[in-house]
Amino acid sequence: MRLSIPISAFVAAIVGFGGTLAIVIAAAHAVGATQIQTASWVTTICLAMAIESLWLSWRTKMPVITAWSTPGLALMAASSGFSIGEAVAAFIVTAVLLIATGLFRPLTQLISRIPPSVASGMLAGIVVTFALNAVKTVPVDPWLILPLIAAFFVIRLFNPALSVLAVLVGGGLAAFLTGRVGGLPTPELSTLTLIVPDFTAKAMIGLALPLYLVTMASQNLSGLAVLRAAGYHPEPGPLIGVTGLFSLLSAPFGGSTTNLAAISAAICTGPDVHPDPAERWKTGPFYALAYLIFAIFGASLVAIFAVLPQSLIVLVAGLALMASLANALAIALKDEGDRMAATVTFVVTASGLTLFGVGAAFWGLIAGLVVLFLDRLKKR
């Protein structure tokens, strides 16, 4: 056991949690969740990630790290007209689809056949709203926001993984010291709240299906690629199936979809963790321990976010997705033959279009696939 193993695990957990918790809060706010329901959401998803990472890492002897679906949460946060009950129903359906994907290999192969250009165009269309909203916070509170933006781009030159967390901590301290925060909430332990699902057609098509596609294309396939790049040979079915199972168990308490991590996993799978790849699986239990701690104090963390300036939360969410936006745009526009399809997907998704109660992500994907089909039909 090297000290680098627990350090890497804790860094991955802190970066993943602190850097994207603002997106969880934004998603919960978009579907009308109360503070108690939001705390339950954070608590149960942290518990799911802790158990998944512990079990899968121990079972496979690989550093299998899980995370919440950041693109999926961004999709929810950018949506409108859905209730918390409909969101829970969408989580349940998405979890069932993930379990089915784990059990039936053809489903994994089918998702992997969605052209990366179109899938990335959809992802870019989802997250671009957050980047734009982050810029819009500047005139709201320039004396707080501008120094934080400058700090973000300076820190990322030396440590990109910690740059968002530094903005969150630094911005929170600055807000507190300058009187922008009235007072810190009283610490409290987390509790779980059962939420009744509301299965509606618009939630299934507008939330569940896009959430499943985004989670598979942008998270699970990327997570598998990270493990393979580190020299491991994971069997996709069991990994995806287990995350689907725990997503199903956590959904009634507000827990959104969990999946294989990409960025957090990269921190735990490299040679800096341990020169022997066979020893790196031990990051899983330490990562699980960190998320167990986050679960215990989830209510307090949500309460702290509730008293922070809204402009700071919007800024952190936007900055946290900036790298995802840049990567998605690069992949979407890489293949010259697919650029029009990718652009159409991006534009329709970013437009926020709602048609027949179905959100823009679904229509963006459909539009992109249709344009791509027509372009390839012409080439024949």
Secondary structure, DSSP 8 states (H G I E B T S, - for coil): --THHHHHHHHHHHHHHHHHHHHHHHHHHHTT--HHHHHHHHHHHHHHHHHHHHHHHHHHTS---EEE-HHHHHHHHT--S--HHHHHHHHHHHHHHHHHHHH-HHHHHHHHTS-HHHHHHHHHHHHHHHHHHHHHTTTTSHHHHHHHHHHHHHHHHH-HHHHHHHHHHHHHHHHHHTT-S-------------------HHHIIIIIHHHHHHIIIIIIHHHHHHHHHTT----HHHHHHHHHHHHHHHGGGT---EEE-SHHHHHHHSTTT-SSGGGGGGHHHHHHHHHHHHHHTHHHHHHHHHHS-HHHHHHHHHHHTHHHHHHHHHHHTTSGGGHHHHHHHHHHHHHT--BTTB-HHHHHHHHHHHHHHHHHHHH-
